[in-house]
């Protein structure tokens, strides 16, 4: 089956697209195309399209991609009724209960690391007079330790 799709050209960060007719089993980057219908520049929204060729391929059964469908509609080309269109309502969220917008933040789920308004910081300072310093006491028996050591001569 033939498909009408966009084939990316251009350099990095400056994409340009060709509107091509290609076998649906091939990738768009394979280069094997049946016909080139036109070009599309997404930066300027400029579309150059051979409308007669496009109508001919649509009449003969080529399936356009969703983006090409919107481009053809912008050129006011009639899309056949058998063409499968992706509607925005068709795409469903798999697990809507996991979305943040569906789960409002409750005070119970707030993290305890964050300070709240009710928390107060209390600092207690002791007066300088009451602070006791600890003194280090040296060992009293240095002579006894020297007697135990063998003397070297």
N, C-alpha and C positions, 0 to 999 in steps of 0.2 A: 504494500500500500504506500502511496506517496503522501508526504506531509509537507506542509508549508511552514517553515520555521526561520528563526533568525540565526545567522552564522556570524560569530564575533570576529571582528578584524580591528585593526588599530593597535596602538601601543599601550603600554601599561598606564593605567589611570585615565586613558582617553579612548574609550571604547567607541567603535563604529560597528554597525551591523549591516549585513547583506540579508535581504529577504530572498530565500532560496526554496526551490522545490527539490526534495530529496527523498530517497527511499527511507521509510521509517525505521528500518532495521539498522541503518548506519548512524554513526554519531555525527553531529554537526561539524566536528573538527576534521572528519575524514577527508574532506575536499571533493568527494565524489558527489556532484550535484547533477540534477537533470536540467534545471534551468534557473537563471537568476532573474528575479522579478523586480528588484530594486534595491534601494539602500535606505537605512534609517540612522539618523544621528540623534541619540537621546539627549545630548547636551543642548541642542538648539530645537529639538522636537521636529526636525525637518524630515519629511518622508517623500522619497522619490520612488514612484511605483508605476509599473506598466500594468494599467488596469485591465486591458484586454486579455493579457496572458493570465492574470490572476483570476478573472472570471472564467476563462477557459479551463484552468486546472481545477477550480472549485466545482464547475459543472461536471467534470470527469471524475470527481471523487477524491481529490486531495484534501486531507484533513489538516486544517490550520491549527497552530499552537495557540494557547490562550492569549499571549501577547500579540500575535499576528491578527487574531480575531478583532482585538480592540483597535489595531492599526487600520484594518480594512474597514471597520465601522466608521473611523474618523474620516476616511476617504469616501464614505457613503456608498460602499460596495455592498450589495445585498448578499447576506450570508444564507446558504441553504438551510432548510429546517432540520436536516439530518446531522448537522455539525454539532458535536458535543461541546457545550460551553460550560466553563466552570463559573458558577455563580458564587458570590461572596457568602451566601447562606449555606452552600454545600460544605464549606470548610468548618468543621466542628472542632472545638477544643476537646482533647481527650479526657482530661481530668480537671473540670472547672472548679472543683472544690479546693484544688491546690493553688489557685491564683490568689495573689495577695489582695487584690481588690475585692475578692469575695470573703476574705477573712479579716475583719477589722481588728485592730490591735486593742487588746483589753488590758487593764492594769495588772491582772494576774500574770500575763505573759511578758510583762516588762522585765528586763534583766535586773538582777539585784546589784550588779556592779555600778549601775548608774545612781547617783545620789538623787533623792527625792526632796521635795520642799520641806517635809517634816523632819528630815535628818538635820541635827545640829552638830557643829564641830565644837567640842569643849576642850579647852587647853588649860591645864593647871600648871602654874609655875610656883615652884617652892622658893621662899626667900633665901637669899644668899647666906644668911647667918646659920640657917638650919642644915645646910649641906655639909656633911662630914666627909672628910677626906680619909682615905685608907692609907696607912703607912706600911711600907714593906719592911719586914723584919729579916735581917740577914741571919744566916745560921750562926749559932753561938760556938760551935765546936770545930773551928778550922784546924786546930792543933791536933785533934784526935784523928782527923782525916789524913793529915800529913804523916802521922806515925804509922799508919797502916800501909802507906805506899812504900814500895821498895825503892831505895835510893840507887841511882845509877851513877857510877864513877867513871 
